[in-house]
């Protein structure tokens, strides 16, 4: 058994978390030695009590390591441990970095310039459009957008980054083989093709009240800063923001209507010192010195193609529906045959590329 396999096994044992694994490694020197230690040897380690020592000493009774390794191989994902070069450097710096990360897709050096975008699952049209626009702008200049893959703001953040042709990382609160919410199956596939879907949880681990805060610390921990787009005062997004503060990272909040409960959390963050965010420039102004030219998409001089003229398939379909006459989103949906979510993302991309403009009443026309 090598160190990677031993860490996968340790990650599957109840009562053993990142902090305890670190204490065990400091004592035994390597992960395989932990699994071969007796209960008496384990009890000599600081912070390891009888229950935890018992669980580790008898790990083969509760952990199907061979089955887990086969599931990893069959699913087409891979494992990162903290000594791997691709393990997120910022995440490695937090107090309790994950022992292992299950990764579908790839993490790479560009992801060191990552910004988290989080918010409510129950959101408004304003929140969805704000998240898509901000994530599009960030991804377009080479920033990796990190979010939690949930309904609402998370989904909009991933969609915006993908529509810009940029990188995005979805951090799950479940095992990597579970799609939650189920309607995001296609979205997770797209994310893993150009970025990564990651989790610290073993296969088949279902979501619960504990798993989401654990997930949130990864979202905040691997990012330079966290943007809260829309959240009420009890939203889990505020947990992520508070974790970012604990890690010494910048927090941004998008203001909303003063009479909307969905804006209360963001306004509370601003009162407490979060930076008010009205556009991507508010975020980039904090971090631009960190973004080398090599981290940005190739420019027209290198590709011979203006980014504004490079359209995705859905953007092209939506653009073909539009003319000089005003057209509503519903009309574009009917004419293009695309789902409403795809049309919203496509119209946002066309608007950002200055090919269409939005008029009052959610009407769209081509720019002439």
C-alpha positions in Angstrom: 0.0 0.0 0.0 1.4 3.4 -1.0 0.8 6.7 0.8 -2.0 7.8 -1.6 -4.0 4.6 -1.0 -3.4 4.9 2.7 -4.7 8.4 2.8 -7.8 7.4 0.8 -8.4 4.8 3.5 -7.9 7.2 6.4 -10.3 9.7 4.7 -13.0 7.0 4.8 -12.7 6.2 8.5 -15.2 7.7 10.9 -13.9 10.0 13.6 -10.7 10.8 11.5 -10.4 14.2 9.9 -7.7 16.4 8.5 -6.4 17.7 11.8 -6.1 14.2 13.3 -4.4 12.9 10.2 -1.8 15.6 10.5 -1.2 14.7 14.1 -0.9 11.0 13.2 1.5 11.8 10.3 3.7 13.9 12.6 3.9 10.9 15.0 4.3 8.0 12.6 6.0 9.7 9.6 3.9 8.1 6.8 0.3 7.2 6.1 0.8 3.4 5.7 2.4 3.2 9.2 -0.8 4.7 10.7 -2.9 1.9 9.3 -0.6 -0.8 10.5 -0.3 0.6 14.1 -1.9 -1.1 17.1 -4.5 0.6 19.3 -2.0 1.0 22.0 0.4 2.8 19.6 -2.3 5.0 18.3 -3.4 6.1 21.8 0.1 7.6 22.4 -0.6 10.2 19.7 -1.8 13.6 20.9 -5.5 14.1 20.3 -6.3 10.5 19.6 -8.8 9.0 22.0 -10.0 5.4 22.4 -12.8 5.6 19.9 -10.6 7.0 17.1 -7.8 4.6 17.9 -10.3 1.7 17.8 -11.6 2.8 14.4 -8.2 3.1 12.9 -6.8 -0.1 14.3 -9.8 -2.0 12.9 -10.1 0.0 9.7 -10.3 -3.0 7.4 -13.6 -4.1 9.0 -15.3 -0.8 8.0 -13.4 0.5 4.9 -13.6 -1.2 1.5 -10.3 0.3 0.2 -10.1 -2.1 -2.8 -13.7 -1.2 -3.8 -13.1 2.5 -3.5 -9.9 2.4 -5.6 -11.9 0.5 -8.3 -14.7 3.1 -8.1 -12.1 5.8 -8.6 -10.7 4.1 -11.7 -14.1 3.2 -13.2 -15.5 6.7 -12.7 -12.5 8.3 -14.4 -11.5 10.6 -11.6 -8.2 10.8 -9.7 -7.0 11.6 -6.2 -4.8 14.5 -5.2 -3.0 14.6 -1.9 -1.3 17.6 -0.3 2.2 16.8 -1.6 0.9 16.8 -5.3 1.9 19.8 -7.4 -1.7 20.2 -8.6 -3.2 20.3 -5.1 -4.4 23.9 -4.7 -1.7 25.9 -3.0 -4.1 28.3 -1.2 -6.1 25.3 0.2 -2.9 23.7 1.5 -2.4 26.8 3.7 -5.6 26.6 5.7 -5.8 25.0 9.2 -7.5 21.8 8.0 -6.9 21.1 4.3 -8.6 18.0 3.0 -6.6 14.8 3.3 -7.5 13.9 -0.2 -9.4 15.5 -3.1 -11.4 13.5 -5.6 -11.0 15.3 -8.9 -13.1 14.8 -12.1 -11.3 17.0 -14.7 -8.1 18.8 -13.9 -6.7 21.4 -11.5 -3.8 23.3 -12.8 -1.5 26.3 -12.1 -4.0 28.8 -13.4 -6.3 27.9 -10.6 -4.1 29.7 -8.1 -5.9 32.8 -9.3 -9.3 31.7 -8.2 -12.2 33.7 -6.9 -15.2 32.1 -5.1 -18.8 33.1 -6.0 -21.6 32.0 -3.6 -25.1 32.9 -2.7 -28.6 31.7 -2.0 -30.3 28.7 -3.6 -33.6 30.6 -3.6 -32.7 33.6 -5.6 -34.1 36.4 -7.7 -33.7 37.2 -11.4 -31.4 40.1 -10.4 -29.2 37.7 -8.4 -28.9 35.1 -11.2 -28.1 37.8 -13.8 -25.5 39.5 -11.5 -23.8 36.2 -10.8 -23.6 35.2 -14.5 -22.3 38.6 -15.5 -19.7 38.8 -12.8 -18.4 35.3 -13.4 -18.3 35.8 -17.1 -16.2 38.9 -16.7 -13.8 37.2 -14.3 -13.4 34.0 -16.3 -12.9 36.1 -19.5 -9.7 37.6 -18.1 -8.4 34.3 -16.8 -9.7 34.1 -13.2 -11.0 30.6 -12.2 -14.5 30.9 -10.7 -15.0 28.5 -7.8 -18.5 27.7 -6.4 -20.5 24.9 -4.8 -22.5 23.5 -7.7 -25.8 24.1 -5.9 -29.0 25.6 -7.3 -29.3 29.4 -7.7 -26.2 31.6 -7.5 -23.7 28.7 -7.6 -25.2 27.3 -10.9 -25.3 30.8 -12.4 -21.7 31.4 -11.5 -20.6 28.2 -13.2 -22.7 29.0 -16.3 -21.2 32.5 -16.6 -17.7 31.2 -16.5 -18.3 28.5 -19.0 -20.0 30.9 -21.4 -16.9 33.0 -21.4 -14.8 30.0 -22.3 -13.0 30.2 -18.9 -12.3 27.8 -16.1 -14.6 27.0 -13.2 -14.4 24.5 -10.3 -17.4 23.0 -8.6 -16.8 21.8 -5.0 -19.4 19.2 -4.0 -20.9 18.4 -0.6 -21.4 14.8 -1.7 -19.4 11.9 -3.1 -18.2 12.8 -6.6 -20.5 10.2 -8.2 -23.6 11.8 -6.8 -25.3 14.6 -8.8 -26.9 17.1 -6.4 -29.0 18.8 -7.5 -29.9 16.2 -10.2 -30.7 18.8 -12.8 -27.0 19.9 -12.8 -25.8 16.6 -14.4 -25.1 18.2 -17.8 -23.5 21.2 -16.1 -21.1 19.1 -14.0 -20.1 17.3 -17.2 -19.3 20.6 -18.9 -17.3 21.8 -15.9 -15.2 18.6 -15.7 -14.4 18.9 -19.4 -12.8 22.4 -19.1 -12.2 22.7 -15.3 -12.8 20.4 -12.4 -15.5 18.9 -10.2 -13.9 18.1 -6.8 -14.9 16.8 -3.3 -13.2 15.5 -0.2 -16.0 12.9 0.3 -15.7 9.2 -0.6 -18.0 7.7 -3.2 -21.7 7.5 -2.4 -21.5 10.0 0.5 -24.9 11.7 0.5 -25.4 15.4 1.4 -26.4 16.4 4.9 -26.2 19.4 7.2 -22.6 18.6 8.1 -21.3 18.1 4.6 -22.1 21.6 3.3 -20.1 23.6 5.8 -17.2 21.1 5.2 -17.6 21.9 1.5 -17.8 25.6 2.1 -14.3 25.7 3.7 -12.8 24.3 0.5 -14.6 26.9 -1.6 -13.2 29.7 0.6 -9.9 28.0 1.2 -8.8 27.6 -2.4 -9.8 31.2 -3.4 -8.1 34.5 -3.2 -11.4 36.1 -2.2 -15.1 35.3 -1.9 -18.0 37.2 -3.7 -21.4 36.9 -2.1 -24.0 37.8 -4.7 -27.3 37.3 -3.0 -28.0 35.9 0.5 -30.4 36.2 3.4 -29.2 36.5 7.0 -29.3 32.7 7.5 -27.7 31.7 4.2 -24.9 29.2 4.1 -23.1 31.7 1.8 -22.4 33.8 4.9 -20.6 30.8 6.5 -18.3 30.7 3.4 -17.7 34.4 3.7 -16.8 34.1 7.4 -14.4 31.3 6.6 -12.8 33.5 4.0 -12.3 36.1 6.7 -10.8 33.5 9.0 -8.3 32.6 6.3 -7.3 36.2 5.8 -9.0 36.4 2.3 -10.9 39.3 0.9 -14.8 39.3 1.0 -16.9 41.1 -1.6 -20.7 41.6 -1.5 -23.1 42.6 -4.3 -25.7 45.1 -3.0 -29.3 44.6 -3.7 -32.7 46.1 -3.0 -33.1 47.5 0.5 -36.6 45.9 0.8 -35.5 42.4 -0.3 -34.7 39.7 2.3 -32.4 38.1 -0.2 -30.1 41.2 0.1 -29.9 41.4 3.8 -26.9 39.1 4.1 -24.9 41.0 1.6 -25.8 44.4 3.2 -24.8 43.0 6.6 -21.4 41.9 5.1 -20.9 45.4 3.7 -21.6 47.0 7.0 -19.0 44.7 8.6 -16.3 45.7 6.1 -16.8 43.6 3.0 -16.0 45.4 -0.2 -19.0 46.6 -2.2 -19.0 44.9 -5.6 -20.7 46.5 -8.5 -18.7 44.8 -11.3 -15.6 42.7 -11.9 -13.4 45.7 -11.8 -14.0 45.9 -8.1 -12.6 42.4 -7.7 -9.8 42.7 -10.2 -8.7 45.9 -8.6 -7.7 43.9 -5.5 -5.9 41.1 -7.3 -4.8 42.3 -10.7 -1.1 42.4 -9.7 -1.4 38.6 -9.1 -2.6 37.8 -12.7 0.3 37.4 -15.1 -0.4 37.7 -18.8 0.3 33.9 -19.1 -2.9 33.3 -17.1 -5.1 35.1 -19.5 -6.8 33.8 -22.7 -4.8 34.3 -25.9 -5.4 37.7 -27.5 -6.4 38.4 -31.1 -2.7 39.0 -32.0 -2.0 35.3 -31.0 -5.2 33.7 -32.3 -6.1 35.9 -35.2 -9.7 35.9 -33.9 -11.4 38.6 -31.9 -12.9 37.2 -28.8 -16.1 39.1 -29.5 -16.5 37.3 -32.8 -15.9 33.8 -31.4 -19.4 32.4 -30.5 -20.5 29.2 -28.8 -23.1 27.1 -30.6 -25.9 28.4 -28.3 -24.7 32.0 -28.7 -24.8 31.7 -32.5 -28.3 30.2 -32.4 -29.6 33.1 -30.2 -27.8 35.7 -32.3 -29.4 34.3 -35.5 -32.8 34.9 -33.9 -32.2 38.5 -33.3 -32.4 41.5 -35.6 -33.0 45.2 -35.5 -36.5 44.7 -34.1 -36.9 44.3 -30.3 -37.3 40.7 -29.2 -38.1 39.3 -25.8 -36.3 36.4 -24.1 -39.4 34.2 -24.5 -39.4 34.9 -28.3 -35.7 33.9 -28.5 -36.5 30.7 -26.6 -39.4 29.8 -29.0 -37.4 30.7 -32.1 -34.1 29.0 -31.2 -35.6 25.9 -29.6 -33.1 26.2 -26.8 -34.0 25.8 -23.1 -34.6 29.0 -21.2 -31.4 28.6 -19.1 -29.3 28.2 -22.2 -30.9 31.3 -23.8 -30.2 33.4 -20.7 -26.5 32.4 -20.7 -26.2 32.9 -24.5 -27.8 36.4 -24.4 -25.5 37.3 -21.5 -22.5 36.2 -23.6 -23.7 38.2 -26.6 -24.2 41.2 -24.5 -20.8 41.0 -23.0 -19.3 40.6 -26.5 -21.1 43.8 -27.5 -23.0 42.0 -30.3 -26.5 42.6 -28.8 -27.8 45.1 -26.3 -30.6 44.8 -23.7 -33.4 47.3 -23.7 -35.8 48.1 -20.8 -38.3 45.3 -20.3 -35.8 42.5 -21.0 -35.9 43.1 -24.8 -32.9 42.4 -27.0 -31.7 43.8 -30.4 -28.5 43.4 -32.4 -26.0 46.1 -32.1 -25.6 47.9 -35.4 
